[in-house]
Structures are given as structure tokens and as C-alpha cells.
Amino acid sequence: MGKLVRDKIPDIIRRSGRTPVVSVLDETDYRAALIAKLFEESTELSEAGHDEVAAEISDVLEVLRALAERDERGAFAERLYLG
């Protein structure tokens, strides 16, 4: 099962010596992936320990920005889907 990832994640995977399988989502699939990502990040926030809360809030915020400002694509600009 794949998921929407931040734009730099495929490069990080490549630097570790692995080969990511990446595709670019169309507008409909991108919106659906953002909604799924919002649920994923919200769950992680609700389960986060005290020292992890700020990072998880940041993740939720990035997804909300991408949903609110889809013309700019936020931190998911390349619509990369790691599968």
C-alpha cells in the first residue's frame, strides 16, 4: 500500500541505496491522497508522546496547507505517491 510523501522523500530513499517506486497523481487522486494523509497524520498526532507533538502538528499543518492552497501544492508539490 502506498502513500503520499513529501517531495524530498524519494531522494532520501535513493541516497540510502534503495530505489523508490514513485508516480505523480492526477488532481482527483491527489485530493483523495491528501485526505488520507490528513487522517494518517491526525492519528499520529493523537498517539504522539509529549516530545513528538510539535513535529506531528507540523505534519498535520503541511497537509492542511496543501488542501487549502492546492494551486501552490505546499510541501507535496510534486504529488509523489510512494508505492
mmCIF file of the N, C-alpha and C atoms, coordinates in Angstrom:
data_MODEL
# 
_entry.id   MODEL 
# 
loop_
_atom_site.group_PDB 
_atom_site.id 
_atom_site.type_symbol 
_atom_site.label_atom_id 
_atom_site.label_alt_id 
_atom_site.label_comp_id 
_atom_site.label_asym_id 
_atom_site.label_entity_id 
_atom_site.label_seq_id 
_atom_site.pdbx_PDB_ins_code 
_atom_site.Cartn_x 
_atom_site.Cartn_y 
_atom_site.Cartn_z 
_atom_site.occupancy 
_atom_site.B_iso_or_equiv 
_atom_site.pdbx_formal_charge 
_atom_site.auth_seq_id 
_atom_site.auth_comp_id 
_atom_site.auth_asym_id 
_atom_site.auth_atom_id 
_atom_site.pdbx_PDB_model_num 
ATOM 1   N N  . MET A 1 1  ? 0.834  -1.185 0.000   1.00 0.00 ? 1  MET A N  1 
ATOM 2   C CA . MET A 1 1  ? 0.000  0.000  0.000   1.00 0.00 ? 1  MET A CA 1 
ATOM 3   C C  . MET A 1 1  ? 0.875  1.243  0.000   1.00 0.00 ? 1  MET A C  1 
ATOM 4   N N  . GLY A 1 2  ? 0.584  2.160  -0.879  1.00 0.00 ? 2  GLY A N  1 
ATOM 5   C CA . GLY A 1 2  ? 1.382  3.367  -0.984  1.00 0.00 ? 2  GLY A CA 1 
ATOM 6   C C  . GLY A 1 2  ? 0.797  4.515  -0.196  1.00 0.00 ? 2  GLY A C  1 
ATOM 7   N N  . LYS A 1 3  ? 1.508  5.638  -0.231  1.00 0.00 ? 3  LYS A N  1 
ATOM 8   C CA . LYS A 1 3  ? 1.024  6.827  0.453   1.00 0.00 ? 3  LYS A CA 1 
ATOM 9   C C  . LYS A 1 3  ? 1.680  8.067  -0.121  1.00 0.00 ? 3  LYS A C  1 
ATOM 10  N N  . LEU A 1 4  ? 1.023  9.179  0.070   1.00 0.00 ? 4  LEU A N  1 
ATOM 11  C CA . LEU A 1 4  ? 1.556  10.474 -0.328  1.00 0.00 ? 4  LEU A CA 1 
ATOM 12  C C  . LEU A 1 4  ? 2.752  10.798 0.553   1.00 0.00 ? 4  LEU A C  1 
ATOM 13  N N  . VAL A 1 5  ? 3.836  11.248 -0.058  1.00 0.00 ? 5  VAL A N  1 
ATOM 14  C CA . VAL A 1 5  ? 5.042  11.578 0.700   1.00 0.00 ? 5  VAL A CA 1 
ATOM 15  C C  . VAL A 1 5  ? 5.522  12.975 0.337   1.00 0.00 ? 5  VAL A C  1 
ATOM 16  N N  . ARG A 1 6  ? 6.277  13.566 1.241   1.00 0.00 ? 6  ARG A N  1 
ATOM 17  C CA . ARG A 1 6  ? 6.875  14.876 0.965   1.00 0.00 ? 6  ARG A CA 1 
ATOM 18  C C  . ARG A 1 6  ? 7.846  14.750 -0.209  1.00 0.00 ? 6  ARG A C  1 
ATOM 19  N N  . ASP A 1 7  ? 8.064  15.877 -0.874  1.00 0.00 ? 7  ASP A N  1 
ATOM 20  C CA . ASP A 1 7  ? 8.803  15.889 -2.132  1.00 0.00 ? 7  ASP A CA 1 
ATOM 21  C C  . ASP A 1 7  ? 10.230 15.336 -2.049  1.00 0.00 ? 7  ASP A C  1 
ATOM 22  N N  . LYS A 1 8  ? 10.880 15.469 -0.928  1.00 0.00 ? 8  LYS A N  1 
ATOM 23  C CA . LYS A 1 8  ? 12.284 15.039 -0.820  1.00 0.00 ? 8  LYS A CA 1 
ATOM 24  C C  . LYS A 1 8  ? 12.447 13.577 -0.414  1.00 0.00 ? 8  LYS A C  1 
ATOM 25  N N  . ILE A 1 9  ? 11.375 12.908 -0.058  1.00 0.00 ? 9  ILE A N  1 
ATOM 26  C CA . ILE A 1 9  ? 11.475 11.520 0.423   1.00 0.00 ? 9  ILE A CA 1 
ATOM 27  C C  . ILE A 1 9  ? 12.077 10.573 -0.618  1.00 0.00 ? 9  ILE A C  1 
ATOM 28  N N  . PRO A 1 10 ? 11.685 10.629 -1.901  1.00 0.00 ? 10 PRO A N  1 
ATOM 29  C CA . PRO A 1 10 ? 12.316 9.718  -2.867  1.00 0.00 ? 10 PRO A CA 1 
ATOM 30  C C  . PRO A 1 10 ? 13.839 9.888  -2.949  1.00 0.00 ? 10 PRO A C  1 
ATOM 31  N N  . ASP A 1 11 ? 14.332 11.135 -2.854  1.00 0.00 ? 11 ASP A N  1 
ATOM 32  C CA . ASP A 1 11 ? 15.783 11.361 -2.871  1.00 0.00 ? 11 ASP A CA 1 
ATOM 33  C C  . ASP A 1 11 ? 16.454 10.772 -1.634  1.00 0.00 ? 11 ASP A C  1 
ATOM 34  N N  . ILE A 1 12 ? 15.805 10.878 -0.501  1.00 0.00 ? 12 ILE A N  1 
ATOM 35  C CA . ILE A 1 12 ? 16.351 10.296 0.733   1.00 0.00 ? 12 ILE A CA 1 
ATOM 36  C C  . ILE A 1 12 ? 16.432 8.780  0.594   1.00 0.00 ? 12 ILE A C  1 
ATOM 37  N N  . ILE A 1 13 ? 15.411 8.181  0.009   1.00 0.00 ? 13 ILE A N  1 
ATOM 38  C CA . ILE A 1 13 ? 15.414 6.728  -0.213  1.00 0.00 ? 13 ILE A CA 1 
ATOM 39  C C  . ILE A 1 13 ? 16.543 6.345  -1.159  1.00 0.00 ? 13 ILE A C  1 
ATOM 40  N N  . ARG A 1 14 ? 16.720 7.110  -2.240  1.00 0.00 ? 14 ARG A N  1 
ATOM 41  C CA . ARG A 1 14 ? 17.802 6.826  -3.201  1.00 0.00 ? 14 ARG A CA 1 
ATOM 42  C C  . ARG A 1 14 ? 19.174 6.909  -2.538  1.00 0.00 ? 14 ARG A C  1 
ATOM 43  N N  . ARG A 1 15 ? 19.368 7.922  -1.696  1.00 0.00 ? 15 ARG A N  1 
ATOM 44  C CA . ARG A 1 15 ? 20.660 8.083  -1.010  1.00 0.00 ? 15 ARG A CA 1 
ATOM 45  C C  . ARG A 1 15 ? 20.952 6.922  -0.067  1.00 0.00 ? 15 ARG A C  1 
ATOM 46  N N  . SER A 1 16 ? 19.899 6.235  0.371   1.00 0.00 ? 16 SER A N  1 
ATOM 47  C CA . SER A 1 16 ? 20.109 5.086  1.251   1.00 0.00 ? 16 SER A CA 1 
ATOM 48  C C  . SER A 1 16 ? 20.418 3.816  0.455   1.00 0.00 ? 16 SER A C  1 
ATOM 49  N N  . GLY A 1 17 ? 20.458 3.943  -0.887  1.00 0.00 ? 17 GLY A N  1 
ATOM 50  C CA . GLY A 1 17 ? 20.793 2.813  -1.733  1.00 0.00 ? 17 GLY A CA 1 
ATOM 51  C C  . GLY A 1 17 ? 19.602 2.032  -2.257  1.00 0.00 ? 17 GLY A C  1 
ATOM 52  N N  . ARG A 1 18 ? 18.410 2.470  -1.921  1.00 0.00 ? 18 ARG A N  1 
ATOM 53  C CA . ARG A 1 18 ? 17.205 1.789  -2.395  1.00 0.00 ? 18 ARG A CA 1 
ATOM 54  C C  . ARG A 1 18 ? 16.604 2.547  -3.579  1.00 0.00 ? 18 ARG A C  1 
ATOM 55  N N  . THR A 1 19 ? 15.666 1.921  -4.260  1.00 0.00 ? 19 THR A N  1 
ATOM 56  C CA . THR A 1 19 ? 15.006 2.528  -5.407  1.00 0.00 ? 19 THR A CA 1 
ATOM 57  C C  . THR A 1 19 ? 13.519 2.681  -5.123  1.00 0.00 ? 19 THR A C  1 
ATOM 58  N N  . PRO A 1 20 ? 13.048 3.921  -4.960  1.00 0.00 ? 20 PRO A N  1 
ATOM 59  C CA . PRO A 1 20 ? 11.619 4.119  -4.694  1.00 0.00 ? 20 PRO A CA 1 
ATOM 60  C C  . PRO A 1 20 ? 10.788 3.936  -5.963  1.00 0.00 ? 20 PRO A C  1 
ATOM 61  N N  . VAL A 1 21 ? 9.571  3.462  -5.789  1.00 0.00 ? 21 VAL A N  1 
ATOM 62  C CA . VAL A 1 21 ? 8.614  3.371  -6.891  1.00 0.00 ? 21 VAL A CA 1 
ATOM 63  C C  . VAL A 1 21 ? 7.664  4.548  -6.704  1.00 0.00 ? 21 VAL A C  1 
ATOM 64  N N  . VAL A 1 22 ? 7.748  5.518  -7.609  1.00 0.00 ? 22 VAL A N  1 
ATOM 65  C CA . VAL A 1 22 ? 7.041  6.775  -7.440  1.00 0.00 ? 22 VAL A CA 1 
ATOM 66  C C  . VAL A 1 22 ? 6.201  7.069  -8.675  1.00 0.00 ? 22 VAL A C  1 
ATOM 67  N N  . SER A 1 23 ? 5.011  7.607  -8.443  1.00 0.00 ? 23 SER A N  1 
ATOM 68  C CA . SER A 1 23 ? 4.172  8.093  -9.543  1.00 0.00 ? 23 SER A CA 1 
ATOM 69  C C  . SER A 1 23 ? 3.642  9.465  -9.168  1.00 0.00 ? 23 SER A C  1 
ATOM 70  N N  . VAL A 1 24 ? 3.180  10.209 -10.171 1.00 0.00 ? 24 VAL A N  1 
ATOM 71  C CA . VAL A 1 24 ? 2.593  11.524 -9.948  1.00 0.00 ? 24 VAL A CA 1 
ATOM 72  C C  . VAL A 1 24 ? 1.082  11.389 -10.071 1.00 0.00 ? 24 VAL A C  1 
ATOM 73  N N  . LEU A 1 25 ? 0.367  11.863 -9.068  1.00 0.00 ? 25 LEU A N  1 
ATOM 74  C CA . LEU A 1 25 ? -1.077 11.711 -9.022  1.00 0.00 ? 25 LEU A CA 1 
ATOM 75  C C  . LEU A 1 25 ? -1.793 12.768 -9.853  1.00 0.00 ? 25 LEU A C  1 
ATOM 76  N N  . ASP A 1 26 ? -2.928 12.384 -10.424 1.00 0.00 ? 26 ASP A N  1 
ATOM 77  C CA . ASP A 1 26 ? -3.770 13.385 -11.082 1.00 0.00 ? 26 ASP A CA 1 
ATOM 78  C C  . ASP A 1 26 ? -4.516 14.157 -9.992  1.00 0.00 ? 26 ASP A C  1 
ATOM 79  N N  . GLU A 1 27 ? -5.241 15.180 -10.374 1.00 0.00 ? 27 GLU A N  1 
ATOM 80  C CA . GLU A 1 27 ? -5.893 16.067 -9.411  1.00 0.00 ? 27 GLU A CA 1 
ATOM 81  C C  . GLU A 1 27 ? -6.860 15.330 -8.471  1.00 0.00 ? 27 GLU A C  1 
ATOM 82  N N  . THR A 1 28 ? -7.654 14.429 -9.013  1.00 0.00 ? 28 THR A N  1 
ATOM 83  C CA . THR A 1 28 ? -8.627 13.693 -8.198  1.00 0.00 ? 28 THR A CA 1 
ATOM 84  C C  . THR A 1 28 ? -7.940 12.786 -7.192  1.00 0.00 ? 28 THR A C  1 
ATOM 85  N N  . ASP A 1 29 ? -6.966 12.025 -7.658  1.00 0.00 ? 29 ASP A N  1 
ATOM 86  C CA . ASP A 1 29 ? -6.245 11.119 -6.760  1.00 0.00 ? 29 ASP A CA 1 
ATOM 87  C C  . ASP A 1 29 ? -5.403 11.887 -5.740  1.00 0.00 ? 29 ASP A C  1 
ATOM 88  N N  . TYR A 1 30 ? -4.878 13.030 -6.154  1.00 0.00 ? 30 TYR A N  1 
ATOM 89  C CA . TYR A 1 30 ? -4.089 13.868 -5.246  1.00 0.00 ? 30 TYR A CA 1 
ATOM 90  C C  . TYR A 1 30 ? -4.941 14.343 -4.074  1.00 0.00 ? 30 TYR A C  1 
ATOM 91  N N  . ARG A 1 31 ? -6.151 14.817 -4.367  1.00 0.00 ? 31 ARG A N  1 
ATOM 92  C CA . ARG A 1 31 ? -7.042 15.272 -3.304  1.00 0.00 ? 31 ARG A CA 1 
ATOM 93  C C  . ARG A 1 31 ? -7.386 14.117 -2.360  1.00 0.00 ? 31 ARG A C  1 
ATOM 94  N N  . ALA A 1 32 ? -7.698 12.967 -2.915  1.00 0.00 ? 32 ALA A N  1 
ATOM 95  C CA . ALA A 1 32 ? -8.020 11.800 -2.087  1.00 0.00 ? 32 ALA A CA 1 
ATOM 96  C C  . ALA A 1 32 ? -6.820 11.396 -1.230  1.00 0.00 ? 32 ALA A C  1 
ATOM 97  N N  . ALA A 1 33 ? -5.618 11.454 -1.804  1.00 0.00 ? 33 ALA A N  1 
ATOM 98  C CA . ALA A 1 33 ? -4.410 11.102 -1.049  1.00 0.00 ? 33 ALA A CA 1 
ATOM 99  C C  . ALA A 1 33 ? -4.144 12.112 0.063   1.00 0.00 ? 33 ALA A C  1 
ATOM 100 N N  . LEU A 1 34 ? -4.433 13.387 -0.184  1.00 0.00 ? 34 LEU A N  1 
ATOM 101 C CA . LEU A 1 34 ? -4.276 14.396 0.860   1.00 0.00 ? 34 LEU A CA 1 
ATOM 102 C C  . LEU A 1 34 ? -5.229 14.152 2.021   1.00 0.00 ? 34 LEU A C  1 
ATOM 103 N N  . ILE A 1 35 ? -6.471 13.790 1.716   1.00 0.00 ? 35 ILE A N  1 
ATOM 104 C CA . ILE A 1 35 ? -7.441 13.491 2.773   1.00 0.00 ? 35 ILE A CA 1 
ATOM 105 C C  . ILE A 1 35 ? -6.977 12.281 3.587   1.00 0.00 ? 35 ILE A C  1 
ATOM 106 N N  . ALA A 1 36 ? -6.511 11.236 2.897   1.00 0.00 ? 36 ALA A N  1 
ATOM 107 C CA . ALA A 1 36 ? -5.994 10.053 3.599   1.00 0.00 ? 36 ALA A CA 1 
ATOM 108 C C  . ALA A 1 36 ? -4.784 10.423 4.453   1.00 0.00 ? 36 ALA A C  1 
ATOM 109 N N  . LYS A 1 37 ? -3.925 11.287 3.918   1.00 0.00 ? 37 LYS A N  1 
ATOM 110 C CA . LYS A 1 37 ? -2.732 11.721 4.657   1.00 0.00 ? 37 LYS A CA 1 
ATOM 111 C C  . LYS A 1 37 ? -3.125 12.515 5.899   1.00 0.00 ? 37 LYS A C  1 
ATOM 112 N N  . LEU A 1 38 ? -4.179 13.316 5.786   1.00 0.00 ? 38 LEU A N  1 
ATOM 113 C CA . LEU A 1 38 ? -4.646 14.081 6.933   1.00 0.00 ? 38 LEU A CA 1 
ATOM 114 C C  . LEU A 1 38 ? -5.096 13.151 8.057   1.00 0.00 ? 38 LEU A C  1 
ATOM 115 N N  . PHE A 1 39 ? -5.822 12.102 7.723   1.00 0.00 ? 39 PHE A N  1 
ATOM 116 C CA . PHE A 1 39 ? -6.233 11.126 8.738   1.00 0.00 ? 39 PHE A CA 1 
ATOM 117 C C  . PHE A 1 39 ? -5.018 10.425 9.346   1.00 0.00 ? 39 PHE A C  1 
ATOM 118 N N  . GLU A 1 40 ? -4.071 10.046 8.502   1.00 0.00 ? 40 GLU A N  1 
ATOM 119 C CA . GLU A 1 40 ? -2.850 9.379  8.992   1.00 0.00 ? 40 GLU A CA 1 
ATOM 120 C C  . GLU A 1 40 ? -2.103 10.275 9.978   1.00 0.00 ? 40 GLU A C  1 
ATOM 121 N N  . GLU A 1 41 ? -1.879 11.519 9.572   1.00 0.00 ? 41 GLU A N  1 
ATOM 122 C CA . GLU A 1 41 ? -1.119 12.435 10.424  1.00 0.00 ? 41 GLU A CA 1 
ATOM 123 C C  . GLU A 1 41 ? -1.884 12.798 11.689  1.00 0.00 ? 41 GLU A C  1 
ATOM 124 N N  . SER A 1 42 ? -3.203 12.905 11.605  1.00 0.00 ? 42 SER A N  1 
ATOM 125 C CA . SER A 1 42 ? -4.019 13.202 12.783  1.00 0.00 ? 42 SER A CA 1 
ATOM 126 C C  . SER A 1 42 ? -3.941 12.059 13.791  1.00 0.00 ? 42 SER A C  1 
ATOM 127 N N  . THR A 1 43 ? -3.957 10.840 13.298  1.00 0.00 ? 43 THR A N  1 
ATOM 128 C CA . THR A 1 43 ? -3.820 9.677  14.178  1.00 0.00 ? 43 THR A CA 1 
ATOM 129 C C  . THR A 1 43 ? -2.461 9.687  14.859  1.00 0.00 ? 43 THR A C  1 
ATOM 130 N N  . GLU A 1 44 ? -1.418 9.967  14.093  1.00 0.00 ? 44 GLU A N  1 
ATOM 131 C CA . GLU A 1 44 ? -0.078 10.037 14.682  1.00 0.00 ? 44 GLU A CA 1 
ATOM 132 C C  . GLU A 1 44 ? -0.004 11.128 15.741  1.00 0.00 ? 44 GLU A C  1 
ATOM 133 N N  . LEU A 1 45 ? -0.662 12.264 15.492  1.00 0.00 ? 45 LEU A N  1 
ATOM 134 C CA . LEU A 1 45 ? -0.685 13.340 16.479  1.00 0.00 ? 45 LEU A CA 1 
ATOM 135 C C  . LEU A 1 45 ? -1.385 12.890 17.760  1.00 0.00 ? 45 LEU A C  1 
ATOM 136 N N  . SER A 1 46 ? -2.502 12.201 17.609  1.00 0.00 ? 46 SER A N  1 
ATOM 137 C CA . SER A 1 46 ? -3.253 11.775 18.798  1.00 0.00 ? 46 SER A CA 1 
ATOM 138 C C  . SER A 1 46 ? -2.492 10.737 19.617  1.00 0.00 ? 46 SER A C  1 
ATOM 139 N N  . GLU A 1 47 ? -1.565 10.016 18.996  1.00 0.00 ? 47 GLU A N  1 
ATOM 140 C CA . GLU A 1 47 ? -0.787 8.985  19.677  1.00 0.00 ? 47 GLU A CA 1 
ATOM 141 C C  . GLU A 1 47 ? 0.615  9.455  20.074  1.00 0.00 ? 47 GLU A C  1 
ATOM 142 N N  . ALA A 1 48 ? 0.941  10.702 19.752  1.00 0.00 ? 48 ALA A N  1 
ATOM 143 C CA . ALA A 1 48 ? 2.296  11.206 19.965  1.00 0.00 ? 48 ALA A CA 1 
ATOM 144 C C  . ALA A 1 48 ? 2.592  11.424 21.443  1.00 0.00 ? 48 ALA A C  1 
ATOM 145 N N  . GLY A 1 49 ? 3.827  11.142 21.781  1.00 0.00 ? 49 GLY A N  1 
ATOM 146 C CA . GLY A 1 49 ? 4.306  11.462 23.118  1.00 0.00 ? 49 GLY A CA 1 
ATOM 147 C C  . GLY A 1 49 ? 4.563  12.955 23.217  1.00 0.00 ? 49 GLY A C  1 
ATOM 148 N N  . HIS A 1 50 ? 4.755  13.440 24.422  1.00 0.00 ? 50 HIS A N  1 
ATOM 149 C CA . HIS A 1 50 ? 4.936  14.876 24.670  1.00 0.00 ? 50 HIS A CA 1 
ATOM 150 C C  . HIS A 1 50 ? 6.028  15.486 23.787  1.00 0.00 ? 50 HIS A C  1 
ATOM 151 N N  . ASP A 1 51 ? 7.134  14.788 23.614  1.00 0.00 ? 51 ASP A N  1 
ATOM 152 C CA . ASP A 1 51 ? 8.251  15.321 22.832  1.00 0.00 ? 51 ASP A CA 1 
ATOM 153 C C  . ASP A 1 51 ? 8.048  15.200 21.322  1.00 0.00 ? 51 ASP A C  1 
ATOM 154 N N  . GLU A 1 52 ? 6.988  14.545 20.876  1.00 0.00 ? 52 GLU A N  1 
ATOM 155 C CA . GLU A 1 52 ? 6.719  14.361 19.450  1.00 0.00 ? 52 GLU A CA 1 
ATOM 156 C C  . GLU A 1 52 ? 5.586  15.243 18.932  1.00 0.00 ? 52 GLU A C  1 
ATOM 157 N N  . VAL A 1 53 ? 4.865  15.897 19.833  1.00 0.00 ? 53 VAL A N  1 
ATOM 158 C CA . VAL A 1 53 ? 3.657  16.638 19.454  1.00 0.00 ? 53 VAL A CA 1 
ATOM 159 C C  . VAL A 1 53 ? 3.948  17.739 18.437  1.00 0.00 ? 53 VAL A C  1 
ATOM 160 N N  . ALA A 1 54 ? 4.986  18.523 18.653  1.00 0.00 ? 54 ALA A N  1 
ATOM 161 C CA . ALA A 1 54 ? 5.283  19.634 17.746  1.00 0.00 ? 54 ALA A CA 1 
ATOM 162 C C  . ALA A 1 54 ? 5.538  19.143 16.323  1.00 0.00 ? 54 ALA A C  1 
ATOM 163 N N  . ALA A 1 55 ? 6.290  18.064 16.181  1.00 0.00 ? 55 ALA A N  1 
ATOM 164 C CA . ALA A 1 55 ? 6.580  17.519 14.853  1.00 0.00 ? 55 ALA A CA 1 
ATOM 165 C C  . ALA A 1 55 ? 5.310  17.011 14.183  1.00 0.00 ? 55 ALA A C  1 
ATOM 166 N N  . GLU A 1 56 ? 4.447  16.375 14.952  1.00 0.00 ? 56 GLU A N  1 
ATOM 167 C CA . GLU A 1 56 ? 3.204  15.851 14.381  1.00 0.00 ? 56 GLU A CA 1 
ATOM 168 C C  . GLU A 1 56 ? 2.247  16.976 14.002  1.00 0.00 ? 56 GLU A C  1 
ATOM 169 N N  . ILE A 1 57 ? 2.205  18.040 14.800  1.00 0.00 ? 57 ILE A N  1 
ATOM 170 C CA . ILE A 1 57 ? 1.396  19.204 14.437  1.00 0.00 ? 57 ILE A CA 1 
ATOM 171 C C  . ILE A 1 57 ? 1.892  19.795 13.122  1.00 0.00 ? 57 ILE A C  1 
ATOM 172 N N  . SER A 1 58 ? 3.200  19.842 12.960  1.00 0.00 ? 58 SER A N  1 
ATOM 173 C CA . SER A 1 58 ? 3.787  20.353 11.726  1.00 0.00 ? 58 SER A CA 1 
ATOM 174 C C  . SER A 1 58 ? 3.344  19.519 10.517  1.00 0.00 ? 58 SER A C  1 
ATOM 175 N N  . ASP A 1 59 ? 3.311  18.208 10.676  1.00 0.00 ? 59 ASP A N  1 
ATOM 176 C CA . ASP A 1 59 ? 2.877  17.324 9.591   1.00 0.00 ? 59 ASP A CA 1 
ATOM 177 C C  . ASP A 1 59 ? 1.410  17.574 9.232   1.00 0.00 ? 59 ASP A C  1 
ATOM 178 N N  . VAL A 1 60 ? 0.559  17.690 10.251  1.00 0.00 ? 60 VAL A N  1 
ATOM 179 C CA . VAL A 1 60 ? -0.867 17.968 10.013  1.00 0.00 ? 60 VAL A CA 1 
ATOM 180 C C  . VAL A 1 60 ? -1.016 19.315 9.306   1.00 0.00 ? 60 VAL A C  1 
ATOM 181 N N  . LEU A 1 61 ? -0.269 20.299 9.757   1.00 0.00 ? 61 LEU A N  1 
ATOM 182 C CA . LEU A 1 61 ? -0.336 21.631 9.171   1.00 0.00 ? 61 LEU A CA 1 
ATOM 183 C C  . LEU A 1 61 ? 0.057  21.621 7.695   1.00 0.00 ? 61 LEU A C  1 
ATOM 184 N N  . GLU A 1 62 ? 1.090  20.878 7.343   1.00 0.00 ? 62 GLU A N  1 
ATOM 185 C CA . GLU A 1 62 ? 1.514  20.805 5.941   1.00 0.00 ? 62 GLU A CA 1 
ATOM 186 C C  . GLU A 1 62 ? 0.419  20.234 5.053   1.00 0.00 ? 62 GLU A C  1 
ATOM 187 N N  . VAL A 1 63 ? -0.269 19.213 5.542   1.00 0.00 ? 63 VAL A N  1 
ATOM 188 C CA . VAL A 1 63 ? -1.358 18.623 4.764   1.00 0.00 ? 63 VAL A CA 1 
ATOM 189 C C  . VAL A 1 63 ? -2.512 19.616 4.641   1.00 0.00 ? 63 VAL A C  1 
ATOM 190 N N  . LEU A 1 64 ? -2.847 20.283 5.730   1.00 0.00 ? 64 LEU A N  1 
ATOM 191 C CA . LEU A 1 64 ? -3.920 21.281 5.679   1.00 0.00 ? 64 LEU A CA 1 
ATOM 192 C C  . LEU A 1 64 ? -3.577 22.412 4.719   1.00 0.00 ? 64 LEU A C  1 
ATOM 193 N N  . ARG A 1 65 ? -2.325 22.841 4.732   1.00 0.00 ? 65 ARG A N  1 
ATOM 194 C CA . ARG A 1 65 ? -1.892 23.884 3.776   1.00 0.00 ? 65 ARG A CA 1 
ATOM 195 C C  . ARG A 1 65 ? -2.055 23.413 2.341   1.00 0.00 ? 65 ARG A C  1 
ATOM 196 N N  . ALA A 1 66 ? -1.664 22.188 2.089   1.00 0.00 ? 66 ALA A N  1 
ATOM 197 C CA . ALA A 1 66 ? -1.776 21.652 0.732   1.00 0.00 ? 66 ALA A CA 1 
ATOM 198 C C  . ALA A 1 66 ? -3.234 21.579 0.299   1.00 0.00 ? 66 ALA A C  1 
ATOM 199 N N  . LEU A 1 67 ? -4.119 21.204 1.196   1.00 0.00 ? 67 LEU A N  1 
ATOM 200 C CA . LEU A 1 67 ? -5.546 21.168 0.877   1.00 0.00 ? 67 LEU A CA 1 
ATOM 201 C C  . LEU A 1 67 ? -6.099 22.575 0.667   1.00 0.00 ? 67 LEU A C  1 
ATOM 202 N N  . ALA A 1 68 ? -5.669 23.524 1.491   1.00 0.00 ? 68 ALA A N  1 
ATOM 203 C CA . ALA A 1 68 ? -6.187 24.882 1.423   1.00 0.00 ? 68 ALA A CA 1 
ATOM 204 C C  . ALA A 1 68 ? -5.614 25.675 0.249   1.00 0.00 ? 68 ALA A C  1 
ATOM 205 N N  . GLU A 1 69 ? -4.396 25.376 -0.122  1.00 0.00 ? 69 GLU A N  1 
ATOM 206 C CA . GLU A 1 69 ? -3.710 26.125 -1.177  1.00 0.00 ? 69 GLU A CA 1 
ATOM 207 C C  . GLU A 1 69 ? -3.252 25.183 -2.279  1.00 0.00 ? 69 GLU A C  1 
ATOM 208 N N  . ARG A 1 70 ? -4.173 24.496 -2.874  1.00 0.00 ? 70 ARG A N  1 
ATOM 209 C CA . ARG A 1 70 ? -3.798 23.446 -3.805  1.00 0.00 ? 70 ARG A CA 1 
ATOM 210 C C  . ARG A 1 70 ? -3.119 23.985 -5.041  1.00 0.00 ? 70 ARG A C  1 
ATOM 211 N N  . ASP A 1 71 ? -3.265 25.266 -5.356  1.00 0.00 ? 71 ASP A N  1 
ATOM 212 C CA . ASP A 1 71 ? -2.560 25.812 -6.509  1.00 0.00 ? 71 ASP A CA 1 
ATOM 213 C C  . ASP A 1 71 ? -1.058 25.914 -6.249  1.00 0.00 ? 71 ASP A C  1 
ATOM 214 N N  . GLU A 1 72 ? -0.650 26.009 -4.992  1.00 0.00 ? 72 GLU A N  1 
ATOM 215 C CA . GLU A 1 72 ? 0.773  26.063 -4.663  1.00 0.00 ? 72 GLU A CA 1 
ATOM 216 C C  . GLU A 1 72 ? 1.335  24.696 -4.327  1.00 0.00 ? 72 GLU A C  1 
ATOM 217 N N  . ARG A 1 73 ? 0.510  23.754 -3.941  1.00 0.00 ? 73 ARG A N  1 
ATOM 218 C CA . ARG A 1 73 ? 0.862  22.373 -3.613  1.00 0.00 ? 73 ARG A CA 1 
ATOM 219 C C  . ARG A 1 73 ? 1.652  22.215 -2.332  1.00 0.00 ? 73 ARG A C  1 
ATOM 220 N N  . GLY A 1 74 ? 1.957  23.288 -1.615  1.00 0.00 ? 74 GLY A N  1 
ATOM 221 C CA . GLY A 1 74 ? 2.615  23.167 -0.319  1.00 0.00 ? 74 GLY A CA 1 
ATOM 222 C C  . GLY A 1 74 ? 3.837  22.267 -0.375  1.00 0.00 ? 74 GLY A C  1 
ATOM 223 N N  . ALA A 1 75 ? 3.991  21.464 0.630   1.00 0.00 ? 75 ALA A N  1 
ATOM 224 C CA . ALA A 1 75 ? 5.147  20.580 0.739   1.00 0.00 ? 75 ALA A CA 1 
ATOM 225 C C  . ALA A 1 75 ? 4.957  19.279 -0.021  1.00 0.00 ? 75 ALA A C  1 
ATOM 226 N N  . PHE A 1 76 ? 3.860  19.160 -0.732  1.00 0.00 ? 76 PHE A N  1 
ATOM 227 C CA . PHE A 1 76 ? 3.593  17.976 -1.546  1.00 0.00 ? 76 PHE A CA 1 
ATOM 228 C C  . PHE A 1 76 ? 3.517  18.400 -3.023  1.00 0.00 ? 76 PHE A C  1 
ATOM 229 N N  . ALA A 1 77 ? 4.349  19.334 -3.424  1.00 0.00 ? 77 ALA A N  1 
ATOM 230 C CA . ALA A 1 77 ? 4.259  19.978 -4.731  1.00 0.00 ? 77 ALA A CA 1 
ATOM 231 C C  . ALA A 1 77 ? 4.341  19.013 -5.905  1.00 0.00 ? 77 ALA A C  1 
ATOM 232 N N  . GLU A 1 78 ? 5.093  17.964 -5.778  1.00 0.00 ? 78 GLU A N  1 
ATOM 233 C CA . GLU A 1 78 ? 5.290  17.063 -6.916  1.00 0.00 ? 78 GLU A CA 1 
ATOM 234 C C  . GLU A 1 78 ? 4.290  15.913 -6.956  1.00 0.00 ? 78 GLU A C  1 
ATOM 235 N N  . ARG A 1 79 ? 3.361  15.867 -5.994  1.00 0.00 ? 79 ARG A N  1 
ATOM 236 C CA . ARG A 1 79 ? 2.311  14.848 -5.939  1.00 0.00 ? 79 ARG A CA 1 
ATOM 237 C C  . ARG A 1 79 ? 2.875  13.425 -5.981  1.00 0.00 ? 79 ARG A C  1 
ATOM 238 N N  . LEU A 1 80 ? 3.960  13.196 -5.331  1.00 0.00 ? 80 LEU A N  1 
ATOM 239 C CA . LEU A 1 80 ? 4.636  11.905 -5.391  1.00 0.00 ? 80 LEU A CA 1 
ATOM 240 C C  . LEU A 1 80 ? 3.922  10.888 -4.525  1.00 0.00 ? 80 LEU A C  1 
ATOM 241 N N  . TYR A 1 81 ? 3.685  9.730  -5.088  1.00 0.00 ? 81 TYR A N  1 
ATOM 242 C CA . TYR A 1 81 ? 2.995  8.636  -4.394  1.00 0.00 ? 81 TYR A CA 1 
ATOM 243 C C  . TYR A 1 81 ? 3.946  7.467  -4.319  1.00 0.00 ? 81 TYR A C  1 
ATOM 244 N N  . LEU A 1 82 ? 4.373  7.119  -3.143  1.00 0.00 ? 82 LEU A N  1 
ATOM 245 C CA . LEU A 1 82 ? 5.355  6.053  -2.943  1.00 0.00 ? 82 LEU A CA 1 
ATOM 246 C C  . LEU A 1 82 ? 4.614  4.736  -2.768  1.00 0.00 ? 82 LEU A C  1 
ATOM 247 N N  . GLY A 1 83 ? 4.855  3.807  -3.700  1.00 0.00 ? 83 GLY A N  1 
ATOM 248 C CA . GLY A 1 83 ? 4.071  2.579  -3.656  1.00 0.00 ? 83 GLY A CA 1 
ATOM 249 C C  . GLY A 1 83 ? 4.803  1.332  -3.804  1.00 0.00 ? 83 GLY A C  1 
# 
